[in-house]
C-alpha cells in the first residue's frame, strides 16, 4: 500500500536517484523534477504529500519555488523540506520565513531524511490539514476557506460527490478505489487550471466528498469541465466487459445478481447570490441539498 507521494526537486541525478530508489523501496511513490518550473507543473497535476526541495536549482531557486507554492491556495499546505549544502543560519531563516517545514543539510543520512519525511506527513495528517490518500487540504483548511466566504463577494462553491463508488469498492477493492480518488483529484485540479485561477481552492471533505471554492464567473465552465472529463475517463477503471455493458454485476444477499451503475460526479453549486448566508453551516447545507437534487436527477435518467 502506498505510504505517500514525495516530490524530489533536485538537479543532481546522483542525489535524486538515491532518494527515488530508497523511498520507492520504502513504499512511497516518488516523482523527480530536475528544476523549479517542472516542480511547479508536477504540483499542479498531482499533489504530493511532501516536497524535498533543493535550494540551488538551474532555473529558479528553491526559495522562489517555495514562495510560489505557498502563494497558491492549492499547494500552500504541502510540507516542504529544504535541502542545502550549507548549514548557515541565514539560509535557514530565509527558508523558514517563506514557510519551509524543515531543513536537510548535505551530505545527509538517508535514514534521517526518511524520519523527517514521515514526520512531516504525519504532522500534516494529525493536524487535520491533508487527506492521506489525495494529499488535498481537509478539515481545518477547508473550514478556513469557508469562513473567508462570509467577507467575500461573488463566490461559488462546487460540492462534488462520486456516485456509486461503494459498488465500485465492492467489485474492485479499496486499492482501486483509492486510485479513483486520486484520479478525481487530478480532474478537479485540472478543472481549476483550465477554467479557474490560482486563487481557487480544492479540498477533500471526507470519504467521496470534495469541494471547490471559486468565483461565480468561473463556476459554470468548471462544472462542465469536471463532470464531462470524469464521465469520459472514469471507464478506464472498469473491466472491458463492465465498461461495454455500462454497469457492474454484484452478488446480493440471496446469492443472485444485481446491477450497479458506473461511477459519475454529482455536483451541487451554491453562489453568493442565492441567499444571505449567516454562517458556513448554512452554506454547506445548501451545497449538500443542491447536490442531492443533481444525484436524484442522474438516478432518474434511463
C-alpha positions as CSV (number, residue, x, y, z in Angstrom):
1,X,0.0,0.0,0.0
2,X,1.4,3.4,-1.0
3,X,2.7,5.3,2.1
4,X,2.6,8.7,0.4
5,X,3.7,10.7,-2.6
6,X,7.1,12.5,-2.5
7,X,8.3,15.1,-5.0
8,X,12.1,15.4,-5.1
9,X,13.2,18.6,-6.7
10,X,16.9,18.1,-7.4
11,X,19.1,18.7,-10.4
12,X,21.9,16.4,-9.3
13,X,21.0,12.9,-10.8
14,X,23.0,11.0,-8.2
15,X,21.2,12.5,-5.3
16,X,17.7,12.4,-7.0
17,X,18.3,8.7,-8.0
18,X,19.4,7.8,-4.4
19,X,16.3,9.4,-3.0
20,X,14.0,7.9,-5.6
21,X,15.4,4.3,-5.2
22,X,15.4,4.5,-1.4
23,X,11.9,5.8,-1.0
24,X,10.5,3.6,-3.7
25,X,11.8,0.6,-1.7
26,X,10.0,2.0,1.4
27,X,6.6,2.1,-0.3
28,X,6.4,5.7,-1.3
29,X,5.6,7.0,-4.8
30,X,8.4,9.3,-5.9
31,X,8.4,11.8,-8.6
32,X,11.6,13.7,-9.6
33,X,11.7,17.2,-11.0
34,X,15.2,18.4,-12.1
35,X,14.3,22.1,-11.9
36,X,11.9,24.5,-10.2
37,X,9.5,25.1,-13.1
38,X,8.9,21.4,-13.7
39,X,8.3,21.0,-9.9
40,X,5.5,23.6,-10.1
41,X,3.9,21.8,-13.0
42,X,4.1,18.5,-11.2
43,X,2.3,20.0,-8.2
44,X,-0.5,21.2,-10.4
45,X,-1.0,17.8,-11.9
46,X,-0.6,15.5,-8.8
47,X,-0.3,17.0,-5.4
48,X,2.5,15.4,-3.3
49,X,2.3,14.7,0.4
50,X,5.7,16.2,0.9
51,X,8.3,18.0,-1.2
52,X,12.1,17.6,-0.8
53,X,13.4,20.8,-2.3
54,X,17.0,21.7,-3.2
55,X,17.8,25.4,-2.8
56,X,20.3,25.5,-5.7
57,X,18.4,24.8,-8.9
58,X,19.3,25.6,-12.6
59,X,16.4,27.9,-13.3
60,X,14.6,29.4,-10.3
61,X,16.0,28.7,-6.8
62,X,14.2,26.7,-4.1
63,X,13.2,29.9,-2.3
64,X,11.3,31.1,-5.3
65,X,9.6,27.6,-5.8
66,X,8.6,27.6,-2.1
67,X,7.3,31.2,-2.3
68,X,5.1,30.3,-5.4
69,X,3.8,27.1,-3.7
70,X,2.9,29.0,-0.6
71,X,1.1,31.7,-2.6
72,X,-1.1,29.2,-4.4
73,X,-4.1,28.0,-2.4
74,X,-4.0,24.6,-3.9
75,X,-0.4,24.0,-2.8
76,X,0.1,26.2,0.2
77,X,-0.5,23.3,2.7
78,X,2.2,20.9,1.3
79,X,5.1,20.3,3.7
80,X,8.4,21.4,2.3
81,X,11.8,20.1,3.3
82,X,14.6,22.3,2.1
83,X,17.9,20.7,1.1
84,X,21.1,22.8,1.2
85,X,24.8,22.3,1.0
86,X,25.3,24.9,3.7
87,X,24.4,24.8,7.3
88,X,24.2,28.5,7.6
89,X,21.7,30.4,9.9
90,X,20.8,32.9,7.2
91,X,19.7,30.1,4.8
92,X,17.5,28.5,7.4
93,X,15.9,31.7,8.5
94,X,15.1,32.7,4.9
95,X,13.6,29.3,4.2
96,X,11.6,29.3,7.4
97,X,10.3,32.8,6.7
98,X,9.0,31.6,3.3
99,X,7.2,28.7,5.1
100,X,9.6,25.7,4.9
101,X,8.8,23.0,7.4
102,X,12.2,21.5,7.9
103,X,15.9,21.5,6.7
104,X,18.2,18.8,5.4
105,X,21.9,19.6,5.0
106,X,24.1,17.8,2.5
107,X,25.7,15.3,3.0
108,X,22.7,13.8,4.7
109,X,21.9,10.5,6.4
110,X,19.2,8.7,4.3
111,X,17.5,7.3,7.4
112,X,17.3,10.8,9.0
113,X,15.7,12.0,5.7
114,X,13.2,9.2,5.9
115,X,12.2,10.2,9.5
116,X,11.9,13.8,8.6
117,X,9.6,12.9,5.6
118,X,7.5,10.6,7.7
119,X,7.1,13.2,10.5
120,X,6.1,15.9,8.0
121,X,3.4,13.7,6.5
122,X,2.1,12.5,9.9
123,X,2.1,16.1,11.3
124,X,0.0,17.4,8.4
125,X,-2.5,14.5,8.8
126,X,-2.5,14.7,12.6
127,X,-3.3,18.5,12.4
128,X,-6.2,17.5,10.1
129,X,-4.6,19.5,7.2
130,X,-4.5,17.0,4.4
131,X,-6.2,13.8,3.3
132,X,-3.7,10.9,3.3
133,X,-5.0,9.4,0.0
134,X,-5.3,12.5,-2.2
135,X,-3.0,15.0,-0.5
136,X,-5.7,17.6,-0.8
137,X,-6.4,20.1,2.0
138,X,-9.0,18.8,4.5
139,X,-10.5,19.7,7.9
140,X,-9.2,23.0,9.3
141,X,-8.0,24.3,5.9
142,X,-11.5,23.8,4.3
143,X,-13.2,25.5,7.3
144,X,-10.7,28.4,6.9
145,X,-11.7,28.9,3.2
146,X,-15.4,28.7,4.0
147,X,-15.1,31.3,6.7
148,X,-13.5,33.7,4.3
149,X,-16.6,33.5,2.1
150,X,-18.5,35.4,4.7
151,X,-16.5,38.6,3.9
152,X,-16.1,37.9,0.2
153,X,-18.2,38.9,-2.8
154,X,-19.2,36.9,-5.9
155,X,-18.1,33.5,-4.8
156,X,-19.2,30.0,-5.8
157,X,-18.9,26.6,-4.2
158,X,-18.9,23.3,-6.1
159,X,-19.7,20.4,-3.7
160,X,-18.6,17.3,-5.5
161,X,-19.5,13.7,-4.8
162,X,-18.6,10.5,-6.5
163,X,-21.8,8.5,-7.0
164,X,-21.7,4.6,-6.8
165,X,-18.2,4.4,-5.6
166,X,-19.4,2.0,-2.8
167,X,-20.4,-0.5,-5.5
168,X,-17.0,0.0,-7.2
169,X,-15.3,-0.7,-3.9
170,X,-17.3,-3.9,-3.6
171,X,-16.4,-5.1,-7.0
172,X,-12.8,-3.9,-7.4
173,X,-11.5,-3.3,-3.8
174,X,-10.2,-0.4,-1.8
175,X,-6.8,-0.1,-3.7
176,X,-8.6,0.6,-6.9
177,X,-11.0,2.9,-5.0
178,X,-8.0,5.0,-3.8
179,X,-6.9,5.2,-7.5
180,X,-10.3,6.7,-8.3
181,X,-9.9,9.3,-5.6
182,X,-6.5,10.3,-7.0
183,X,-8.0,10.5,-10.5
184,X,-10.8,12.7,-9.2
185,X,-8.2,14.9,-7.6
186,X,-6.4,15.3,-10.9
187,X,-9.7,16.1,-12.6
188,X,-10.6,18.8,-10.1
189,X,-7.1,20.4,-10.2
190,X,-7.2,20.4,-14.0
191,X,-10.6,22.0,-13.9
192,X,-9.2,24.8,-11.8
193,X,-6.1,25.0,-14.0
194,X,-8.2,25.2,-17.2
195,X,-11.3,27.2,-16.1
196,X,-10.3,29.0,-12.9
197,X,-7.4,30.9,-11.3
198,X,-4.5,30.3,-8.9
199,X,-6.7,31.8,-6.1
200,X,-9.3,28.9,-6.4
201,X,-9.3,26.2,-3.7
202,X,-10.0,22.5,-3.8
203,X,-10.3,20.3,-0.7
204,X,-11.2,16.7,0.2
205,X,-14.0,17.0,2.7
206,X,-14.4,13.3,3.7
207,X,-14.8,9.9,2.0
208,X,-16.0,10.6,-1.5
209,X,-16.8,14.3,-1.0
210,X,-14.7,17.2,-2.4
211,X,-15.2,20.9,-2.5
212,X,-14.1,23.7,-4.9
213,X,-14.2,27.3,-3.9
214,X,-14.0,29.7,-6.9
215,X,-15.7,32.9,-8.1
216,X,-19.2,32.9,-9.6
217,X,-18.0,33.7,-13.1
218,X,-15.8,30.6,-13.4
219,X,-18.2,28.1,-11.8
220,X,-20.3,27.1,-14.9
221,X,-17.2,26.4,-17.1
222,X,-15.6,24.5,-14.2
223,X,-18.7,22.4,-13.6
224,X,-19.0,21.4,-17.2
225,X,-15.3,20.6,-17.5
226,X,-15.0,18.3,-14.4
227,X,-18.3,16.4,-14.9
228,X,-17.5,15.8,-18.6
229,X,-13.9,14.9,-18.0
230,X,-14.8,12.4,-15.2
231,X,-17.5,10.8,-17.4
232,X,-15.2,10.4,-20.4
233,X,-12.3,8.9,-18.5
234,X,-13.7,7.0,-15.4
235,X,-14.4,4.0,-17.6
236,X,-10.7,3.2,-17.6
237,X,-11.1,1.9,-14.0
238,X,-13.5,-0.8,-15.1
239,X,-13.0,-4.0,-16.9
240,X,-13.8,-4.1,-20.6
241,X,-17.0,-6.1,-20.0
242,X,-18.3,-3.7,-17.4
243,X,-17.4,-0.7,-19.5
244,X,-19.2,-2.1,-22.6
245,X,-22.5,-3.0,-20.8
246,X,-22.5,0.2,-18.8
247,X,-22.9,-1.4,-15.3
248,X,-21.4,-3.9,-13.0
249,X,-22.9,-7.1,-11.5
250,X,-22.7,-7.7,-7.8
251,X,-23.9,-10.6,-5.7
252,X,-26.9,-9.8,-3.5
253,X,-27.7,-11.4,-0.1
254,X,-29.8,-14.2,-1.6
255,X,-27.0,-15.3,-3.9
256,X,-28.4,-13.6,-7.0
257,X,-27.0,-10.8,-9.0
258,X,-27.9,-7.1,-9.0
259,X,-26.8,-4.3,-11.4
260,X,-24.9,-1.3,-10.1
261,X,-24.4,1.8,-12.2
262,X,-20.9,3.1,-13.2
263,X,-19.5,6.0,-11.2
264,X,-20.4,9.6,-12.0
265,X,-20.0,13.0,-10.4
266,X,-22.8,14.8,-8.7
267,X,-22.0,18.5,-8.2
268,X,-24.1,20.9,-6.1
269,X,-23.4,24.5,-6.9
270,X,-24.0,27.4,-4.4
271,X,-23.2,31.0,-5.1
272,X,-23.2,34.2,-3.1
273,X,-26.3,35.5,-5.0
274,X,-28.5,32.5,-4.0
275,X,-29.2,33.7,-0.4
276,X,-27.9,35.8,2.5
277,X,-25.9,33.1,4.4
278,X,-25.5,33.7,8.1
279,X,-22.7,31.2,8.7
280,X,-20.7,28.4,6.9
281,X,-23.1,25.7,8.1
282,X,-25.9,27.3,6.0
283,X,-23.6,27.3,3.0
284,X,-22.6,23.7,3.4
285,X,-26.2,22.6,4.0
286,X,-27.3,24.4,0.8
287,X,-24.5,22.8,-1.2
288,X,-25.5,19.4,0.1
289,X,-29.1,20.0,-0.9
290,X,-28.1,21.1,-4.4
291,X,-26.0,18.0,-4.8
292,X,-28.8,15.7,-3.7
293,X,-31.0,17.3,-6.4
294,X,-28.3,16.6,-9.0
295,X,-27.9,13.0,-7.8
296,X,-31.7,12.4,-7.9
297,X,-31.8,13.8,-11.5
298,X,-29.0,11.5,-12.6
299,X,-30.7,8.5,-11.0
300,X,-33.9,9.2,-12.9
301,X,-32.1,9.2,-16.2
302,X,-32.6,6.0,-18.3
